[in-house]
Amino acid sequence: MRIALLPTLILLALAPLAQAQAPATPSAPMAVVNGKAIPPIYADIVKREMAQGQPDSPELDARVRESLVNLELLSRAAVDKGLDKDARVAASLDIRRMDTLAKVYLEDYVKANPVTDAEIQAAYDQAKAGATEPEYRARHILVKTEAEAKKIIADLGKKAKFEDLAKKQSLDTGSAKNGGALDWSDRRAFVPEFSDALATLKKGETTKTPVKSQFGYHVIRLDDTRKPQIPPLDAVRGEIVKQVQQTRVRDAILKARASAKIE
């Protein structure tokens, strides 16, 4: 049973009819179906879900109205037939109710406990202090076998260009087209075998032996290193706020569980 998709499916099926209807005024019911008024607040909720970035328009209002009319008619028909008594339907409705209430509770909790400038600064300072790993600018050539990797190392010793070999032979298609070049990253961005080998190299050096990882065999060259690049606070403020808000959500959940009897 795909209850979640029902409004969209009904809307699509009756789109021509929806365009022919005029929207209700804000103070009036969206529609009256068999004597039951559909309040405007229902339209506000449905419109937010249906809009998907569309600008507000009379056509959108009409489609929202028709969707609500169809939902009222079909949900009433389901109740009249006793389908709401089905255990799975009842459970689904209850879960949706709990989910909605949980979301609004968490939103309210986050709103009641806003992120402060001091928290933002502290989180930024902590991240800045933890950024001690150097960043590496490296190239690599990935092949299937150790023999292939050894052959590449030998060819490099004969003055073959690393970039040309990477373009022709590397299985890492994303970096191969750029001559094996990888973005600036610290060691955490790589698998352990790769990062350990990278850390032993000096600028301009290439690994003398193949480096085996879960992906195959790598030949690695270190092009450069630099201190970690920390963006200014203003550039990451929004991200930090979201992170702290997630902490608020966890706090709310932990508080609710702490006072509960769970068996």
N, C-alpha and C positions, 0 to 999 in steps of 0.2 A: 504494500500500500504506500503510494508516494504522495502523502498529504502535503508535504512541503512544496511540491511543484504545482499544486492545484490552482492557485490564483493565476499564475502565469499561463497555464494551459488554457484556462477558461478565457482569459483576456485575448490570447492569440486566436482562439476559435471564433470569437465574436467581435473582432476588431472593427469591421465595417459598421456594426450596430453601435459600438461605442462612439465612433466618430460622429454619429448622427444625433447624439444626445447633448444637451446643453448642461454645463455644470451648475450646481446649486449655489445660491448665495451663501457667504460664510455663516450667517445666523440661522439658516434654515437647515433641516435635515438633508443629507445627501440624496435620500430617496425614502419613500414610504412603501414598504413591500408587504402586501396583505395586512395592512394596518399597523405594521411595525416600522417605526422611524429608525433610520440609520444616522446616528449623530455625525456631525462634521469631524469630530476628533478621530473617528475611524478612518476618514479619508486622509487626514494628516499622516497617520501611521502607515497606511498602505502606500501613499504617494512616495514617502521616503524610500520604501523598498522597491517600488516600481520605477522611480525616476532614472536611476543608474546614470546620473550625470546630465540627464536631459533638462533643458530649461523649463520653468513653469509655463504652462500654456493651457488654453481652453481644451485643446485636444487631450492633453494628459489628464485634466480634471474629468473629462468625459469618460476616459478609459478607466480611471479609478472608480468612478461611479458605477459603471457597468460591472466591473469586477466585484464590487461590494454587493450589488444586486444579485449577481450570480451566486456568490458565496452564501448570502442569506437564503436564497431559494433552495440551493442544494443541501446546505447544512440542515435546514428545516426538514427537507425531505428525508435526510438520513435519520434525524431524530424521530420523525413520524414512523419510520420503518423499524425503529429500535436498534439501529446500528451503533448508537452511542453506548449501548449496554455491552457491546463486545469488549472483552477484557483487554485485548491489545489496543483497541481504539481508546478506551478509557485511560489506559496506562500512558499512551502517547500524548493524550491531551494533558494529563497531569504532569508529565515530564516537561512539556512545553511551558506549562504554567510555572513550574519550579524554575526552569531555565530563565524565563523572563524576569521573575522576581529576584533571582540570584544576581542577574546582570544589573538590574536597577539598584539593588542594594550595594553592589560593589562600586557602581558609578557614584552613588550618594556618599559612600565612605571616602572615596578618593576626593570628591568635591569638598567634603567636610574637613579633610586633612590635606590641604594644598601643599605642593612642593615649594619649599622656601629657597631664597637665593643662597642662604648658607649651605643648604643641602646640595644644591647644584655645584657650588664652589668646592665643597668637600669631595664630592664624587669626581669632579674634574681633577683636583689635586691628587687624589688617590690613583687615578688612571695615569696621570702624568708621572707620578713617582714610580709606578710599576713598569713604565716603558723604558727599561734599561737594556733590552736586547738590541744589538745592532741590526740594521736592515741590510739585506743583501740584494744586489742586482746580478743575477746569474743567467747562464744559458745552459741548456742540456740537450742531449740527443738520447732518445729512448729507443731501444731495440729489444727484440725478443730474446736473443741468446747472448751468452758471454762471449762466444767466438766473434759475433758481429761487433760487439763493443770493443773487443781487443783490436779488431781490424781497424776500427775508426780511430782508436788511440794511436795505432801505428801510422795511419795515414796522416794524422795531425802532426806526428813527428817528422813526416816527410813534407811539411809545409802546406798540407791541404788546409783550406779555410774552414773553420768551424761552422760558420754560417751556411756555407754551401752544402756541407755534409748534413747539417740539420734539416735543411729544406728538402733534400733528396731522400734521407733515410729515417728521420725520426718518426716514430709512431704517435707522438704527441702532436696531433695536427694543429692544435691551437697555437703552440709556440713554434712549430716547424716553419710556418709561413713567415715568421719574423726572425728566422735564423736561429731558432732555439731560445730566443729571449723570453725571460719570465719577468713579471712585474716586481717592483721593489716589495720585499716581504721580509719579516723576521723568521726565525727558525720554526716557529709554531705553524707556519703555513705549509710546511713540507712534511712528508713522512719521515720517521726518525732516521732511517738509513741515509736518506738524501741530506737532511739537515746536519747530521754528524759529519758526513764527508765534506759538506760545504764549509763547515766551521774550521776545517783543517787547512783550507786553501788560502793562499795570499792573492792579492789583487793580480789578475792576469793569469793565474795558474789554472791548469786543467788536471783533473784526477788522473793519476798514473795507472790505476786499475779500475775495471768496471765496478759500478756500485749497484748491487742487487736490491730491489725492493719488490713489493707485491705487484708492481706494474711491469716489471721486466728489468733490463739492465740499462743504467744511465752512464753517460759520459758527461761530466759537469765542468763548466768553466766559471770561475768567479770574475765578474767584470769590475765590480766596485762594492764598497760598503759605505754606510753613512749612519749617523746618529738617528734615532727614531724621530720621525716627523710628527709632531703633535699639533693638530689643528687648533686655532684659537678657540677660546671658550664660546664665543658667540656663534661659531660655525657648528658646534655640537650641542648647544644648549637644548634644542628640541629633543634630541636623542637621549640626553641625560634625564630630562623631565620624564620621558616615557619609561626609562629604566627605574627611576625612583617610584613612579606610579605603580609599576609592576611589583615593587617591594611593598607598597601599600596594599595591593590586592592580596599578596601572600600573608601580610599581617592580619587582614580581615578574616581570611580563611582560618589561620591559626587560632585567632581569638574565638571564632565560632566553635572550632573543634575543642579548644581547651575547656570550654564551659559545658560541653555536651557529654552525655553518657553513651558511648558507642560500644556495642557488644558484638 
